């Protein structure tokens, strides 16, 4: 199956949180998000160090009125949540084995393409598909899980550290 750019949900549970988004955010459903210094939700970037979760709706669809700029839901992945994501060019085939950790990269303004890792900036780990393979050569997609120690406020021991962006 050919996957679109960005993260495509495959399987596993989510925890859901309602959160306030930063004014002017433009993330789309399925984009990874993080928290700004004021603890409002912002789109993750390739330099993000902590992932809060995934937008379950577009930022433009946030609620108005008394809960101004509140997004309906942020999906917080669990240890069983799996996504498909494409791999950028330049990642060696040897780096696409199950258990390899990779970093986010972006294309066309969407975070999702997974790039070669750089020490300390890994966001996801490759997991095998049902048939044991790790990459689909038709679209260069891999199955990944978000690395558990970067889930942030509700799911890790790193929630007291600073966030990557302001």
C-alpha positions as CSV (number, residue, x, y, z in Angstrom):
1,X,0.0,0.0,0.0
2,X,1.4,3.4,-0.9
3,X,1.2,5.9,2.0
4,X,0.8,9.7,1.8
5,X,3.3,12.1,3.2
6,X,3.3,12.5,7.0
7,X,2.3,10.0,9.6
8,X,-0.4,7.4,8.7
9,X,-1.9,5.6,11.6
10,X,-1.7,1.8,11.3
11,X,-2.7,0.2,14.6
12,X,-2.7,0.5,18.4
13,X,-4.4,2.6,20.9
14,X,-4.2,6.4,21.6
15,X,-4.9,8.3,24.7
16,X,-6.8,11.6,23.9
17,X,-6.3,15.0,25.4
18,X,-8.0,18.3,24.6
19,X,-5.4,21.1,24.4
20,X,-5.0,24.8,23.7
21,X,-3.2,25.6,20.5
22,X,-0.9,28.5,19.8
23,X,-2.5,31.3,17.8
24,X,-1.8,31.1,14.1
25,X,-1.0,27.4,14.0
26,X,-1.5,25.6,10.7
27,X,-0.8,21.9,11.4
28,X,-3.0,19.3,9.7
29,X,-4.7,16.2,11.0
30,X,-2.1,13.6,11.7
31,X,0.9,15.9,12.1
32,X,3.1,15.4,15.1
33,X,2.8,18.3,17.7
34,X,4.7,19.4,20.6
35,X,4.3,22.1,23.3
36,X,5.7,25.6,23.2
37,X,7.2,27.2,26.3
38,X,3.8,28.5,27.3
39,X,2.4,24.9,27.1
40,X,0.2,25.6,24.1
41,X,0.3,23.0,21.2
42,X,2.4,23.8,18.2
43,X,3.4,21.8,15.1
44,X,6.5,19.8,15.6
45,X,9.5,20.6,13.5
46,X,12.6,18.6,12.5
47,X,14.4,20.2,15.5
48,X,11.8,19.2,18.0
49,X,13.1,17.2,20.9
50,X,9.9,16.1,22.6
51,X,6.7,14.9,21.0
52,X,3.4,15.6,22.7
53,X,1.3,13.6,20.3
54,X,-0.5,13.8,17.0
55,X,-3.2,16.3,15.9
56,X,-6.5,14.5,15.5
57,X,-7.9,17.5,13.5
58,X,-6.7,20.5,11.6
59,X,-5.6,23.6,13.6
60,X,-8.0,25.6,11.5
61,X,-10.9,23.5,13.0
62,X,-10.1,24.6,16.6
63,X,-13.0,25.5,18.8
64,X,-13.9,29.2,19.3
65,X,-15.9,30.9,22.0
66,X,-15.1,30.3,25.7
67,X,-12.5,27.7,24.8
68,X,-10.8,29.8,22.1
69,X,-8.0,28.0,20.2
70,X,-8.8,24.7,21.7
71,X,-8.1,21.7,19.5
72,X,-10.7,18.9,19.7
73,X,-8.1,16.2,20.5
74,X,-4.4,15.4,20.5
75,X,-3.7,11.7,20.2
76,X,-1.0,10.6,22.6
77,X,0.5,7.3,21.2
78,X,1.1,4.4,23.5
79,X,3.8,1.7,23.4
80,X,1.5,-0.2,21.0
81,X,0.7,2.6,18.5
82,X,2.2,2.1,15.0
83,X,2.5,4.5,12.1
84,X,3.7,4.3,8.5
85,X,6.0,7.0,7.4
86,X,8.1,7.5,4.3
87,X,11.9,7.6,4.4
88,X,13.9,10.4,2.8
89,X,16.6,9.7,0.3
90,X,20.1,9.3,1.6
91,X,19.2,6.9,4.4
92,X,21.3,3.8,4.0
93,X,19.4,0.5,3.8
94,X,21.4,-0.7,6.8
95,X,19.7,2.0,8.9
96,X,16.3,0.6,8.1
97,X,16.3,-2.5,10.3
98,X,13.9,-3.2,13.0
99,X,14.9,-1.4,16.2
100,X,16.8,1.4,14.4
101,X,15.9,4.9,15.7
102,X,15.4,7.7,13.2
103,X,14.7,11.5,13.3
104,X,11.9,13.5,11.7
105,X,12.5,15.3,8.4
106,X,10.0,17.4,6.5
107,X,8.9,17.7,2.9
108,X,6.5,20.2,1.4
109,X,5.9,21.7,4.9
110,X,4.7,18.4,6.4
111,X,6.7,16.6,9.1
112,X,6.9,12.9,8.6
113,X,9.6,11.8,6.3
114,X,12.1,10.0,8.4
115,X,15.7,11.0,8.0
116,X,19.0,9.6,9.1
117,X,19.4,9.9,12.8
118,X,21.7,12.3,14.6
119,X,22.7,11.6,18.1
120,X,20.1,12.6,20.6
121,X,17.4,13.6,18.1
122,X,15.8,10.3,17.5
123,X,12.0,10.4,17.5
124,X,10.8,7.0,16.2
125,X,12.0,3.5,16.1
126,X,11.4,1.1,13.1
127,X,9.2,-1.9,13.8
128,X,8.7,-4.9,11.6
129,X,5.6,-5.4,9.4
130,X,3.5,-8.5,9.7
131,X,5.6,-10.3,7.2
132,X,8.9,-9.4,9.0
133,X,10.0,-6.8,6.4
134,X,10.8,-3.2,7.4
135,X,10.6,-1.2,4.2
136,X,8.1,-1.2,1.3
137,X,10.2,-0.4,-1.8
138,X,7.1,0.8,-3.6
139,X,6.9,4.0,-1.6
140,X,9.9,3.8,0.8
141,X,7.7,3.6,3.8
142,X,8.5,2.0,7.1
143,X,6.4,1.2,10.2
144,X,7.5,3.1,13.3
145,X,6.6,3.8,16.9
146,X,7.3,7.0,18.7
147,X,10.1,6.6,21.1
148,X,8.5,6.4,24.6
149,X,10.8,8.7,26.4
150,X,9.8,11.7,24.3
151,X,6.0,11.6,24.7
152,X,6.1,14.5,27.1
153,X,3.7,15.6,29.8
154,X,1.4,12.6,30.1
155,X,3.6,9.7,29.3
156,X,7.3,10.1,30.2
157,X,9.9,11.0,32.7
158,X,11.0,13.9,30.4
159,X,8.0,16.1,31.1
160,X,10.0,18.4,33.4
161,X,12.6,19.2,30.7
162,X,12.3,22.1,28.3
163,X,10.5,21.9,25.0
164,X,12.2,22.3,21.7
165,X,10.4,25.4,20.4
166,X,8.8,28.5,21.6
